[in-house]
């Protein structure tokens, strides 16, 4: 895991209601209570494609690991939206 991904992962874990799972690649799978609602609220405030609801995993969203500035924006919006 890259340093940016590790930092992003640990900060996601600090958000109440978010439970990130070990992930590979440029995405982190995060268990949440209302995935479709969360994804919709985040996408309204940020560019599309940064968060999605995977079809074959219930109760989770996929969050893209990006550059540190974008990651911080995602974290801020997720913290408000959860």
TAVEN-V129851 format. One record per pair of residues at least 12 apart in sequence whose ideal C-beta (glycine too) atoms are under 10 Angstrom apart, sorted by the first residue. I is the first residue (numbers start at 0). J is the second residue. Records with the same first field share a line. If there is no record, write none. Layout:
I = J, J
This chain:
0 = 21, 22, 23, 27, 64
1 = 25, 64
2 = 67
3 = 64, 65, 66, 67, 70
4 = 22, 23, 24, 25, 26, 27, 64, 70
5 = 64
6 = 64, 67, 70, 71
7 = 19, 27, 62, 63, 64, 65, 67, 69, 70, 71, 73, 74
8 = 20, 21, 22, 27, 29, 62, 64
10 = 70, 71, 73, 74, 77, 78
11 = 27, 29, 62, 64, 70, 73, 74, 77, 78
12 = 27, 29
13 = 74, 78
14 = 29, 31, 74, 75, 77, 78, 79, 80, 81
15 = 78, 81
16 = 29, 30, 31, 32, 33, 37, 77, 78, 80, 81
17 = 29, 30, 31, 32, 37, 60, 62, 74, 77, 78, 81
18 = 30, 31, 32, 58, 59
19 = 31, 59, 62
20 = 56, 59
22 = 61, 62, 64
24 = 61, 63, 64
25 = 61, 62, 63, 64, 65
26 = 50, 51, 53, 60, 61, 62, 63, 64
27 = 59, 60, 61, 62, 63, 64
28 = 53, 56, 59, 60, 61, 62
29 = 50, 58, 59, 60, 61, 62, 77, 81
30 = 56, 57, 58, 59, 60
31 = 52, 58, 59, 60, 62, 77, 80, 81
32 = 58, 81
33 = 58, 60, 80, 81
34 = 50, 51, 52, 53, 56, 57, 58, 59, 60, 61
35 = 52, 60
36 = 52, 80, 81
37 = 50, 52, 59, 60, 62, 76, 77, 80, 81
38 = 50, 51, 52, 60, 61, 62, 80
39 = 52, 80
40 = 76, 77, 79, 80, 81
41 = 60, 62, 72, 73, 76, 77, 79, 80, 81
42 = 76
43 = 76, 80
44 = 72, 73, 75, 76, 77, 79, 80
45 = 69, 72, 73, 75, 76, 77
46 = 65, 69, 72
48 = 63, 65
49 = 61, 62, 63, 64, 65, 69, 70, 72, 73, 76, 77
50 = 62, 63, 73, 76, 77, 80
51 = 63
60 = 77
62 = 74, 77
